[in-house]
Amino acid sequence: MAQGKRLRKNNDRIIFGVCGALAEYFEMDPTIVRILFAVFGLMAFTGVIVYLVMALVIPSR
């Protein structure tokens, strides 16, 4: 069975590890992902809701 990418929380965490996990999965800088979530969090609170849902759904390592 081929090993593919898996979205898992990593140790690069500030609150729940969601941004670090997304940055690792998409091979991006975690700071950019955190800034995007902050911007979307300020726009109609959607970023906060999405972040909390992902914190519950994404499994830990």
Legacy VTK file of the C-alpha trace (Angstrom):
# vtk DataFile Version 3.0
C-alpha trace
ASCII
DATASET POLYDATA
POINTS 61 float
0.000 0.000 0.000
1.451 3.362 -1.006
2.007 5.960 1.687
0.129 9.177 0.885
-0.112 12.471 2.671
-2.128 12.411 5.862
-3.443 15.419 7.707
-2.330 15.031 11.320
-1.668 17.536 14.085
2.034 18.037 14.671
4.239 19.470 17.414
4.369 22.905 15.745
1.379 24.094 17.738
0.294 27.325 19.301
-3.235 26.406 20.381
-4.453 23.097 18.883
-1.900 22.463 16.114
-4.328 22.985 13.232
-2.305 25.644 11.408
0.920 23.677 11.797
-0.770 20.559 10.445
-2.208 22.405 7.440
1.135 24.059 6.740
2.905 20.704 6.825
0.285 19.077 4.597
0.431 21.851 1.966
4.203 22.372 2.430
3.820 26.018 3.463
5.169 28.240 6.194
2.958 27.921 9.327
3.046 31.696 9.792
1.212 32.225 6.502
-1.508 29.767 7.499
-1.869 31.446 10.899
-2.198 34.873 9.257
-4.881 33.545 6.899
-6.872 32.128 9.824
-6.525 35.440 11.674
-7.822 37.372 8.655
-10.764 34.999 8.193
-11.398 35.131 11.938
-11.913 38.860 11.675
-14.298 38.449 8.741
-17.680 37.341 10.110
-16.081 34.964 12.652
-15.846 32.179 10.028
-12.156 31.502 10.607
-12.728 30.822 14.294
-15.568 28.404 13.606
-13.601 26.545 10.915
-10.548 26.396 13.195
-12.540 24.904 16.081
-14.179 22.314 13.842
-10.795 21.311 12.430
-9.322 21.107 15.936
-11.964 18.516 16.763
-11.764 16.587 13.479
-8.023 16.371 12.717
-6.447 13.440 14.605
-3.292 13.806 16.695
-0.092 12.000 15.812
LINES 1 62
61 0 1 2 3 4 5 6 7 8 9 10 11 12 13 14 15 16 17 18 19 20 21 22 23 24 25 26 27 28 29 30 31 32 33 34 35 36 37 38 39 40 41 42 43 44 45 46 47 48 49 50 51 52 53 54 55 56 57 58 59 60
